[in-house]
Amino acid sequence: MFSGDPARETILWAALLRAGPGAVLSHQTAAERHGLIDEPSPIISITVPVSRHPAQVKIPGIVIHRSDAILRTAHPAMLPPCTRVEDTVLDLIQAARTFDDAYAWICRAIGRRRTTAERIRLAMDARKRMRWRREIEVALGDAEGGALSVLEYRYVYRVERPHGLPVARRQARIRQGTGNRYLDNLYEGYAVCVEVDGTAAHPADEQWRDKRRDNANAVSGLVTLRFGLLDLGDRRCQTASAVATLLGRHGWAGSLRACGRDGCAGVLP
């Protein structure tokens, strides 16, 4: 059940009636209804059966999509009529500007417990055409394993895997005196964790929260490396080298390898 401003529902119903028979809310507007976004988009997205052409008549504030699978992708019970959450995610992936943007929708849907990787996978299997199909298959496995943010995805695909680092446990739960804590990437057996931050500079209260977490890790015997956006971008090879160096000091016998990127030597400093 979804609650909200009745005025918004009135607007959505009016838009659907204007679009005609078989119309359902989709894309960003369906994401709003499923709780995947927090603020409604000023543009209402609607999908209609492929046999209909309401887009030939311009409807202000409404974007019309057409689909030959509307009976399969429409939610069986939601009102106003809306695409299923899994198909909403796949529609938004199709419209995404980059794969990072696409992965963000996967993270949001699974992280907010609106669906599962398996349900998205099944919905994708039912589609003849799907942008980034192979990449999404792999990404769903990573999201299922706990990589539930774009930065965690970048760490896995730009730092850990291409440089031959061992596989960390994602969103690893550890017990501390104040309760459970979750670590982005825990290298079990080496007492090393890697945390990724989405902004270059947190507000003061968040900075102290991160420091308290790092201190708590140190007290429990874990060494924390913390990286930001730039460390997972242009500086990703240096990041891999830093992680490998620390892992080596803690007993990792593996070797850092070159990722194939220009300037990546694949050797420890």
Phi, psi and omega in degrees: 000136181239129179249162179176191181293119180304327180298322178295316178297323178298317179297317181294318177298318180297320179295319179295318178296322179294325181284338173100183185303140176082359183285142175224152174291142183211180175052229184300324182289321174294323177300321176300315183292330181271001179078023178273340174229155187261339181240131180294143177282143177293338177262129179267125180260131182225141174245138180236163176303147185298337181286348182256152184228058180291343181293343178295337174253116184292128178246112183303133176079006182232133173252128182256129172247156179237142183214143176266006182237025188298328180292328180279324187271345180286139177294137186287344188227339187294142174229134355301154182306141191206153174290153176300156183298320180296317180287331173298314179300314181293322176298318181290327174297317179301326183267356185294147180284321180226166178291330174302317178296320179297315182295328179300324178293321177298312180302316184293317183293317181282318181297326178271007177060036176272339179197188179232164177300321181296320179292321176295320180298316180295319178296323179292322178299332181281352182261133178290320180241134179210123178294139178058036186304309183296318180296322180292322177304313180293316182298323178297322176296320179291319178296321178298327180277358173116358178278083190253038170208158180297323179294322177295321176299316180295322179298316181296313190271340181253337184246297191293300187293310184294341181258007175072025177285156176297162182276123178277160172271123184276144178047050182287129180271129175232149181266134174227174185302328182268003180129194181279146173231153181242129179256136183303309184218111181250121176268091183295140181092345180241356179055042179232135172231148179242122178252141179242135182245141185277346182232152180291328182219117177278157168303159186304318183294325179287326176299317179292326177297316179296319180294320178297321178297314180297320178297318179297321177299315182299319179298324180275003176096006179262135174263130183253131167252133183237126184235151178250189186302314182294328179293339179259003179248252183298332183260018187296329179289321175295324178297314178300319180297319179295316180296315181298320179299313181293319178298321179298321178292339181257015172109357178290128182260005181283180181236135174291138179241156177290138184273354182095353178281144180305129178089355180271111183276336181070026178232156179283149180292000000 
